[in-house]
Amino acid sequence: MEKLTITASDGYQLSALYASPDQESRGSIVISSATGVKKEFYSHFAGFLVGKGYHVLLFDYRGIGGSAPADLRTMDAYMHEWGTKDMNAVVDYLVSEKGLKEIIWLGHSVGAQLVGFLDNPQHIAKVVSVSSALGYWRYFPMPWRWLIWALWYFVGPLMVKVYGYGVMTKIGWGENLPRNMLLEWRTWCLNRTYFRESLTQLLDADKFVRFTRPITAVYMSDDFIANDKTVPLMMGFFPNSPQQILKLSVRDHTRGKVGHTGIFRKKFREDLWPVLMAIIEK
Protein backbone atom coordinates (compact mmCIF):
# COMPACT_ATOMS: atom_id res chain seq x y z
CA MET A 1 0.00 0.00 0.00
CA GLU A 2 1.12 3.54 -0.76
CA LYS A 3 2.16 5.61 2.26
CA LEU A 4 0.45 8.99 2.45
CA THR A 5 0.40 12.04 4.68
CA ILE A 6 -2.95 13.81 4.96
CA THR A 7 -3.08 17.28 6.45
CA ALA A 8 -6.05 18.16 8.65
CA SER A 9 -7.64 21.62 8.74
CA ASP A 10 -5.51 22.62 11.74
CA GLY A 11 -2.30 21.53 10.01
CA TYR A 12 -1.94 18.22 11.88
CA GLN A 13 -0.24 15.52 9.80
CA LEU A 14 -2.02 12.16 9.60
CA SER A 15 -0.34 8.93 8.54
CA ALA A 16 -2.32 6.97 5.95
CA LEU A 17 -2.10 4.02 3.56
CA TYR A 18 -3.82 3.82 0.19
CA ALA A 19 -4.20 1.14 -2.46
CA SER A 20 -6.00 0.82 -5.79
CA PRO A 21 -7.19 -2.38 -7.49
CA ASP A 22 -5.52 -3.76 -10.61
CA GLN A 23 -8.88 -4.42 -12.21
CA GLU A 24 -11.76 -2.05 -12.88
CA SER A 25 -12.81 -0.26 -9.70
CA ARG A 26 -15.98 -1.30 -7.91
CA GLY A 27 -15.87 1.60 -5.46
CA SER A 28 -13.94 3.26 -2.65
CA ILE A 29 -13.74 2.30 1.02
CA VAL A 30 -12.33 4.11 4.04
CA ILE A 31 -11.55 1.91 7.03
CA SER A 32 -11.87 4.11 10.10
CA SER A 33 -10.23 2.48 13.12
CA ALA A 34 -11.47 1.65 16.59
CA THR A 35 -10.09 3.53 19.59
CA GLY A 36 -6.38 2.90 20.07
CA VAL A 37 -6.07 0.60 17.06
CA LYS A 38 -3.39 1.33 14.48
CA LYS A 39 -4.27 1.31 10.78
CA GLU A 40 -1.92 -1.63 10.14
CA PHE A 41 -4.27 -3.89 12.11
CA TYR A 42 -6.65 -3.67 9.14
CA SER A 43 -4.05 -4.14 6.41
CA HIS A 44 -4.93 -7.79 5.64
CA PHE A 45 -8.61 -6.99 5.34
CA ALA A 46 -7.74 -3.94 3.24
CA GLY A 47 -5.80 -6.21 0.87
CA PHE A 48 -8.84 -8.47 0.68
CA LEU A 49 -10.99 -5.47 -0.32
CA VAL A 50 -8.47 -4.31 -2.92
CA GLY A 51 -8.51 -7.82 -4.38
CA LYS A 52 -12.28 -7.48 -4.71
CA GLY A 53 -11.85 -4.32 -6.77
CA TYR A 54 -11.98 -1.47 -4.26
CA HIS A 55 -9.82 1.58 -3.64
CA VAL A 56 -9.02 1.46 0.08
CA LEU A 57 -7.67 4.04 2.49
CA LEU A 58 -6.48 3.39 6.06
CA PHE A 59 -5.39 6.13 8.44
CA ASP A 60 -4.25 6.75 11.99
CA TYR A 61 -6.09 9.32 14.06
CA ARG A 62 -3.97 12.01 15.68
CA GLY A 63 -2.17 10.57 18.69
CA ILE A 64 -2.28 7.00 17.35
CA GLY A 65 0.36 4.95 15.50
CA GLY A 66 2.05 6.87 12.72
CA SER A 67 0.08 10.00 13.64
CA ALA A 68 1.41 10.16 17.19
CA PRO A 69 4.14 12.49 18.44
CA ALA A 70 7.31 11.06 19.96
CA ASP A 71 6.11 12.07 23.44
CA LEU A 72 2.37 11.81 24.10
CA ARG A 73 2.76 14.05 27.14
CA THR A 74 3.21 16.98 24.76
CA MET A 75 -0.14 16.43 23.04
CA ASP A 76 -3.28 18.38 23.98
CA ALA A 77 -5.71 16.87 21.44
CA TYR A 78 -9.16 15.49 22.32
CA MET A 79 -10.89 12.39 21.07
CA HIS A 80 -13.73 14.27 19.38
CA GLU A 81 -11.11 15.76 17.04
CA TRP A 82 -10.86 12.36 15.39
CA GLY A 83 -14.29 13.18 13.98
CA THR A 84 -14.29 16.95 13.66
CA LYS A 85 -10.84 17.14 12.04
CA ASP A 86 -9.28 13.81 11.08
CA MET A 87 -12.26 12.11 9.41
CA ASN A 88 -13.05 15.28 7.52
CA ALA A 89 -9.45 15.52 6.33
CA VAL A 90 -9.65 11.99 4.94
CA VAL A 91 -12.87 12.62 3.00
CA ASP A 92 -11.55 15.93 1.66
CA TYR A 93 -8.34 14.23 0.52
CA LEU A 94 -10.11 11.42 -1.34
CA VAL A 95 -12.44 13.85 -3.09
CA SER A 96 -9.91 16.54 -3.97
CA GLU A 97 -6.74 14.50 -4.53
CA LYS A 98 -8.05 11.15 -5.73
CA GLY A 99 -11.26 12.31 -7.39
CA LEU A 100 -13.31 9.73 -5.52
CA LYS A 101 -16.96 10.04 -4.52
CA GLU A 102 -19.68 7.69 -3.30
CA ILE A 103 -17.28 6.54 -0.59
CA ILE A 104 -18.20 3.57 1.61
CA TRP A 105 -17.27 4.41 5.20
CA LEU A 106 -16.35 1.23 7.07
CA GLY A 107 -16.17 2.40 10.66
CA HIS A 108 -14.97 0.12 13.44
CA SER A 109 -16.32 1.10 16.88
CA VAL A 110 -15.48 4.81 17.36
CA GLY A 111 -14.75 4.91 13.63
CA ALA A 112 -18.50 4.83 13.05
CA GLN A 113 -19.59 6.63 16.21
CA LEU A 114 -18.03 9.94 15.11
CA VAL A 115 -19.07 9.85 11.45
CA GLY A 116 -21.79 12.39 12.22
CA PHE A 117 -19.06 15.04 12.37
CA LEU A 118 -18.44 14.84 8.62
CA ASP A 119 -18.92 18.25 7.03
CA ASN A 120 -19.57 16.84 3.56
CA PRO A 121 -21.54 13.61 4.07
CA GLN A 122 -22.87 13.88 0.52
CA HIS A 123 -19.62 12.19 -0.55
CA ILE A 124 -20.49 9.14 1.56
CA ALA A 125 -22.58 6.48 -0.17
CA LYS A 126 -23.21 4.56 3.04
CA VAL A 127 -21.75 3.66 6.40
CA VAL A 128 -21.02 0.12 7.52
CA SER A 129 -20.70 0.30 11.28
CA VAL A 130 -18.81 -2.62 12.81
CA SER A 131 -19.11 -3.15 16.58
CA SER A 132 -20.05 0.47 17.18
CA ALA A 133 -21.82 0.92 20.49
CA LEU A 134 -22.74 3.40 23.19
CA GLY A 135 -19.96 3.03 25.74
CA TYR A 136 -21.70 3.64 29.08
CA TRP A 137 -20.10 1.20 31.52
CA ARG A 138 -23.33 0.04 33.19
CA TYR A 139 -24.61 -1.33 29.89
CA PHE A 140 -21.93 -4.02 29.78
CA PRO A 141 -22.53 -7.55 31.16
CA MET A 142 -20.82 -8.94 34.23
CA PRO A 143 -17.96 -9.32 35.01
CA TRP A 144 -16.81 -6.85 32.35
CA ARG A 145 -18.95 -4.10 33.84
CA TRP A 146 -16.87 -3.89 37.00
CA LEU A 147 -13.56 -4.17 35.15
CA ILE A 148 -14.54 -1.16 33.04
CA TRP A 149 -15.71 0.63 36.18
CA ALA A 150 -12.28 0.05 37.71
CA LEU A 151 -10.61 1.37 34.55
CA TRP A 152 -12.51 4.65 34.61
CA TYR A 153 -12.58 5.30 38.36
CA PHE A 154 -9.11 4.12 39.35
CA VAL A 155 -6.75 2.83 36.65
CA GLY A 156 -7.30 5.57 34.07
CA PRO A 157 -6.89 8.56 36.41
CA LEU A 158 -3.89 6.89 38.05
CA MET A 159 -2.16 6.38 34.69
CA VAL A 160 -2.65 10.04 33.79
CA LYS A 161 -1.34 11.15 37.19
CA VAL A 162 1.73 8.90 37.11
CA TYR A 163 2.68 8.91 33.41
CA GLY A 164 1.00 12.02 32.05
CA TYR A 165 -0.99 10.02 29.47
CA GLY A 166 -2.98 6.81 29.16
CA VAL A 167 -0.57 3.87 29.14
CA MET A 168 -3.14 1.57 27.53
CA THR A 169 -0.57 -0.92 26.28
CA LYS A 170 0.13 -1.91 29.90
CA ILE A 171 -3.46 -3.12 30.34
CA GLY A 172 -3.93 -4.57 26.85
CA TRP A 173 -6.33 -1.90 25.60
CA GLY A 174 -4.65 -0.89 22.37
CA GLU A 175 -2.33 2.03 21.74
CA ASN A 176 -1.47 4.61 24.37
CA LEU A 177 -3.67 7.70 24.48
CA PRO A 178 -2.83 11.36 25.17
CA ARG A 179 -4.14 12.71 28.45
CA ASN A 180 -7.09 14.70 27.12
CA MET A 181 -8.23 11.88 24.87
CA LEU A 182 -8.33 9.39 27.70
CA LEU A 183 -10.09 11.82 30.03
CA GLU A 184 -12.68 12.78 27.41
CA TRP A 185 -13.34 9.12 26.64
CA ARG A 186 -13.70 8.52 30.38
CA THR A 187 -16.26 11.33 30.66
CA TRP A 188 -18.29 9.84 27.84
CA CYS A 189 -18.22 6.31 29.27
CA LEU A 190 -19.34 7.46 32.71
CA ASN A 191 -22.37 9.19 31.20
CA ARG A 192 -25.57 7.26 30.51
CA THR A 193 -26.01 9.15 27.23
CA TYR A 194 -22.33 8.78 26.26
CA PHE A 195 -21.15 11.87 24.33
CA ARG A 196 -24.61 13.35 23.72
CA GLU A 197 -24.01 16.03 26.37
CA SER A 198 -20.76 16.96 24.64
CA LEU A 199 -22.67 17.41 21.40
CA THR A 200 -25.08 19.73 23.15
CA GLN A 201 -22.64 21.71 25.30
CA LEU A 202 -19.39 21.87 23.33
CA LEU A 203 -19.97 20.90 19.73
CA ASP A 204 -22.55 21.32 16.98
CA ALA A 205 -25.61 19.61 18.43
CA ASP A 206 -27.36 19.43 15.06
CA LYS A 207 -24.53 17.68 13.24
CA PHE A 208 -25.69 14.14 13.88
CA VAL A 209 -29.33 15.01 13.23
CA ARG A 210 -28.35 16.33 9.81
CA PHE A 211 -26.51 13.12 8.94
CA THR A 212 -28.80 11.20 6.56
CA ARG A 213 -26.57 8.64 4.88
CA PRO A 214 -27.70 4.99 5.29
CA ILE A 215 -26.05 3.01 8.08
CA THR A 216 -25.79 -0.75 8.48
CA ALA A 217 -24.68 -1.65 12.00
CA VAL A 218 -23.03 -5.05 12.44
CA TYR A 219 -21.99 -6.66 15.70
CA MET A 220 -20.97 -10.10 16.92
CA SER A 221 -22.91 -12.23 19.39
CA ASP A 222 -19.85 -12.62 21.65
CA ASP A 223 -18.99 -8.90 21.85
CA PHE A 224 -19.63 -7.59 25.37
CA ILE A 225 -19.13 -3.97 24.30
CA ALA A 226 -21.37 -3.94 21.22
CA ASN A 227 -24.42 -5.78 22.52
CA ASP A 228 -28.20 -5.90 22.14
CA LYS A 229 -28.61 -2.72 24.18
CA THR A 230 -25.61 -0.58 23.26
CA VAL A 231 -25.74 -0.93 19.48
CA PRO A 232 -29.33 0.34 19.06
CA LEU A 233 -28.62 3.15 21.54
CA MET A 234 -25.63 4.26 19.47
CA MET A 235 -27.67 4.18 16.28
CA GLY A 236 -30.09 6.51 18.05
CA PHE A 237 -27.51 9.26 17.60
CA PHE A 238 -28.40 9.22 13.88
CA PRO A 239 -32.21 9.62 13.90
CA ASN A 240 -32.49 10.64 10.25
CA SER A 241 -30.29 7.93 8.72
CA PRO A 242 -31.93 4.85 7.18
CA GLN A 243 -30.68 2.05 9.40
CA GLN A 244 -30.33 -1.68 9.60
CA ILE A 245 -28.89 -3.55 12.60
CA LEU A 246 -27.41 -7.02 12.06
CA LYS A 247 -26.29 -9.33 14.85
CA LEU A 248 -23.99 -12.07 13.58
CA SER A 249 -24.05 -15.34 15.49
CA VAL A 250 -20.49 -16.48 16.04
CA ARG A 251 -21.53 -20.13 16.20
CA ASP A 252 -23.09 -19.93 12.75
CA HIS A 253 -19.80 -18.93 11.16
CA THR A 254 -16.81 -20.04 13.22
CA ARG A 255 -15.68 -21.95 16.29
CA GLY A 256 -13.32 -19.18 17.31
CA LYS A 257 -13.92 -16.16 19.51
CA VAL A 258 -14.51 -12.94 17.61
CA GLY A 259 -15.44 -10.29 20.17
CA HIS A 260 -15.01 -6.57 19.54
CA THR A 261 -12.10 -6.59 17.07
CA GLY A 262 -11.68 -10.14 15.82
CA ILE A 263 -13.69 -9.91 12.61
CA PHE A 264 -10.79 -8.09 10.93
CA ARG A 265 -8.19 -10.73 11.82
CA LYS A 266 -6.68 -12.76 9.00
CA LYS A 267 -7.74 -16.08 10.55
CA PHE A 268 -11.37 -15.24 9.73
CA ARG A 269 -10.68 -14.66 6.03
CA GLU A 270 -12.63 -17.73 4.94
CA ASP A 271 -15.59 -17.65 7.31
CA LEU A 272 -16.31 -14.05 8.35
CA TRP A 273 -14.77 -11.83 5.68
CA PRO A 274 -17.17 -13.02 2.95
CA VAL A 275 -20.07 -12.25 5.31
CA LEU A 276 -18.80 -8.73 5.95
CA MET A 277 -18.09 -8.31 2.22
CA ALA A 278 -21.69 -9.21 1.40
CA ILE A 279 -22.91 -6.59 3.89
CA ILE A 280 -20.61 -3.96 2.39
CA GLU A 281 -21.83 -4.68 -1.13
CA LYS A 282 -25.54 -4.97 -0.33
C-alpha positions in Angstrom: 0.0 0.0 0.0 1.1 3.5 -0.8 2.2 5.6 2.3 0.4 9.0 2.5 0.4 12.0 4.7 -3.0 13.8 5.0 -3.1 17.3 6.4 -6.1 18.2 8.7 -7.6 21.6 8.7 -5.5 22.6 11.7 -2.3 21.5 10.0 -1.9 18.2 11.9 -0.2 15.5 9.8 -2.0 12.2 9.6 -0.3 8.9 8.5 -2.3 7.0 6.0 -2.1 4.0 3.6 -3.8 3.8 0.2 -4.2 1.1 -2.5 -6.0 0.8 -5.8 -7.2 -2.4 -7.5 -5.5 -3.8 -10.6 -8.9 -4.4 -12.2 -11.8 -2.1 -12.9 -12.8 -0.3 -9.7 -16.0 -1.3 -7.9 -15.9 1.6 -5.5 -13.9 3.3 -2.6 -13.7 2.3 1.0 -12.3 4.1 4.0 -11.6 1.9 7.0 -11.9 4.1 10.1 -10.2 2.5 13.1 -11.5 1.6 16.6 -10.1 3.5 19.6 -6.4 2.9 20.1 -6.1 0.6 17.1 -3.4 1.3 14.5 -4.3 1.3 10.8 -1.9 -1.6 10.1 -4.3 -3.9 12.1 -6.7 -3.7 9.1 -4.0 -4.1 6.4 -4.9 -7.8 5.6 -8.6 -7.0 5.3 -7.7 -3.9 3.2 -5.8 -6.2 0.9 -8.8 -8.5 0.7 -11.0 -5.5 -0.3 -8.5 -4.3 -2.9 -8.5 -7.8 -4.4 -12.3 -7.5 -4.7 -11.9 -4.3 -6.8 -12.0 -1.5 -4.3 -9.8 1.6 -3.6 -9.0 1.5 0.1 -7.7 4.0 2.5 -6.5 3.4 6.1 -5.4 6.1 8.4 -4.3 6.7 12.0 -6.1 9.3 14.1 -4.0 12.0 15.7 -2.2 10.6 18.7 -2.3 7.0 17.3 0.4 4.9 15.5 2.1 6.9 12.7 0.1 10.0 13.6 1.4 10.2 17.2 4.1 12.5 18.4 7.3 11.1 20.0 6.1 12.1 23.4 2.4 11.8 24.1 2.8 14.0 27.1 3.2 17.0 24.8 -0.1 16.4 23.0 -3.3 18.4 24.0 -5.7 16.9 21.4 -9.2 15.5 22.3 -10.9 12.4 21.1 -13.7 14.3 19.4 -11.1 15.8 17.0 -10.9 12.4 15.4 -14.3 13.2 14.0 -14.3 17.0 13.7 -10.8 17.1 12.0 -9.3 13.8 11.1 -12.3 12.1 9.4 -13.0 15.3 7.5 -9.5 15.5 6.3 -9.6 12.0 4.9 -12.9 12.6 3.0 -11.6 15.9 1.7 -8.3 14.2 0.5 -10.1 11.4 -1.3 -12.4 13.8 -3.1 -9.9 16.5 -4.0 -6.7 14.5 -4.5 -8.0 11.1 -5.7 -11.3 12.3 -7.4 -13.3 9.7 -5.5 -17.0 10.0 -4.5 -19.7 7.7 -3.3 -17.3 6.5 -0.6 -18.2 3.6 1.6 -17.3 4.4 5.2 -16.3 1.2 7.1 -16.2 2.4 10.7 -15.0 0.1 13.4 -16.3 1.1 16.9 -15.5 4.8 17.4 -14.8 4.9 13.6 -18.5 4.8 13.0 -19.6 6.6 16.2 -18.0 9.9 15.1 -19.1 9.8 11.5 -21.8 12.4 12.2 -19.1 15.0 12.4 -18.4 14.8 8.6 -18.9 18.3 7.0 -19.6 16.8 3.6 -21.5 13.6 4.1 -22.9 13.9 0.5 -19.6 12.2 -0.6 -20.5 9.1 1.6 -22.6 6.5 -0.2 -23.2 4.6 3.0 -21.7 3.7 6.4 -21.0 0.1 7.5 -20.7 0.3 11.3 -18.8 -2.6 12.8 -19.1 -3.2 16.6 -20.1 0.5 17.2 -21.8 0.9 20.5 -22.7 3.4 23.2 -20.0 3.0 25.7 -21.7 3.6 29.1 -20.1 1.2 31.5 -23.3 0.0 33.2 -24.6 -1.3 29.9 -21.9 -4.0 29.8 -22.5 -7.5 31.2 -20.8 -8.9 34.2 -18.0 -9.3 35.0 -16.8 -6.8 32.4 -19.0 -4.1 33.8 -16.9 -3.9 37.0 -13.6 -4.2 35.2 -14.5 -1.2 33.0 -15.7 0.6 36.2 -12.3 0.1 37.7 -10.6 1.4 34.6 -12.5 4.6 34.6 -12.6 5.3 38.4 -9.1 4.1 39.3 -6.7 2.8 36.6 -7.3 5.6 34.1 -6.9 8.6 36.4 -3.9 6.9 38.0 -2.2 6.4 34.7 -2.7 10.0 33.8 -1.3 11.1 37.2 1.7 8.9 37.1 2.7 8.9 33.4 1.0 12.0 32.1 -1.0 10.0 29.5 -3.0 6.8 29.2 -0.6 3.9 29.1 -3.1 1.6 27.5 -0.6 -0.9 26.3 0.1 -1.9 29.9 -3.5 -3.1 30.3 -3.9 -4.6 26.9 -6.3 -1.9 25.6 -4.7 -0.9 22.4 -2.3 2.0 21.7 -1.5 4.6 24.4 -3.7 7.7 24.5 -2.8 11.4 25.2 -4.1 12.7 28.5 -7.1 14.7 27.1 -8.2 11.9 24.9 -8.3 9.4 27.7 -10.1 11.8 30.0 -12.7 12.8 27.4 -13.3 9.1 26.6 -13.7 8.5 30.4 -16.3 11.3 30.7 -18.3 9.8 27.8 -18.2 6.3 29.3 -19.3 7.5 32.7 -22.4 9.2 31.2 -25.6 7.3 30.5 -26.0 9.1 27.2 -22.3 8.8 26.3 -21.1 11.9 24.3 -24.6 13.3 23.7 -24.0 16.0 26.4 -20.8 17.0 24.6 -22.7 17.4 21.4 -25.1 19.7 23.2 -22.6 21.7 25.3 -19.4 21.9 23.3 -20.0 20.9 19.7 -22.6 21.3 17.0 -25.6 19.6 18.4 -27.4 19.4 15.1 -24.5 17.7 13.2 -25.7 14.1 13.9 -29.3 15.0 13.2 -28.3 16.3 9.8 -26.5 13.1 8.9 -28.8 11.2 6.6 -26.6 8.6 4.9 -27.7 5.0 5.3 -26.1 3.0 8.1 -25.8 -0.8 8.5 -24.7 -1.6 12.0 -23.0 -5.1 12.4 -22.0 -6.7 15.7 -21.0 -10.1 16.9 -22.9 -12.2 19.4 -19.8 -12.6 21.7 -19.0 -8.9 21.9 -19.6 -7.6 25.4 -19.1 -4.0 24.3 -21.4 -3.9 21.2 -24.4 -5.8 22.5 -28.2 -5.9 22.1 -28.6 -2.7 24.2 -25.6 -0.6 23.3 -25.7 -0.9 19.5 -29.3 0.3 19.1 -28.6 3.2 21.5 -25.6 4.3 19.5 -27.7 4.2 16.3 -30.1 6.5 18.0 -27.5 9.3 17.6 -28.4 9.2 13.9 -32.2 9.6 13.9 -32.5 10.6 10.2 -30.3 7.9 8.7 -31.9 4.9 7.2 -30.7 2.1 9.4 -30.3 -1.7 9.6 -28.9 -3.5 12.6 -27.4 -7.0 12.1 -26.3 -9.3 14.9 -24.0 -12.1 13.6 -24.1 -15.3 15.5 -20.5 -16.5 16.0 -21.5 -20.1 16.2 -23.1 -19.9 12.8 -19.8 -18.9 11.2 -16.8 -20.0 13.2 -15.7 -21.9 16.3 -13.3 -19.2 17.3 -13.9 -16.2 19.5 -14.5 -12.9 17.6 -15.4 -10.3 20.2 -15.0 -6.6 19.5 -12.1 -6.6 17.1 -11.7 -10.1 15.8 -13.7 -9.9 12.6 -10.8 -8.1 10.9 -8.2 -10.7 11.8 -6.7 -12.8 9.0 -7.7 -16.1 10.6 -11.4 -15.2 9.7 -10.7 -14.7 6.0 -12.6 -17.7 4.9 -15.6 -17.6 7.3 -16.3 -14.0 8.4 -14.8 -11.8 5.7 -17.2 -13.0 3.0 -20.1 -12.2 5.3 -18.8 -8.7 5.9 -18.1 -8.3 2.2 -21.7 -9.2 1.4 -22.9 -6.6 3.9 -20.6 -4.0 2.4 -21.8 -4.7 -1.1 -25.5 -5.0 -0.3 
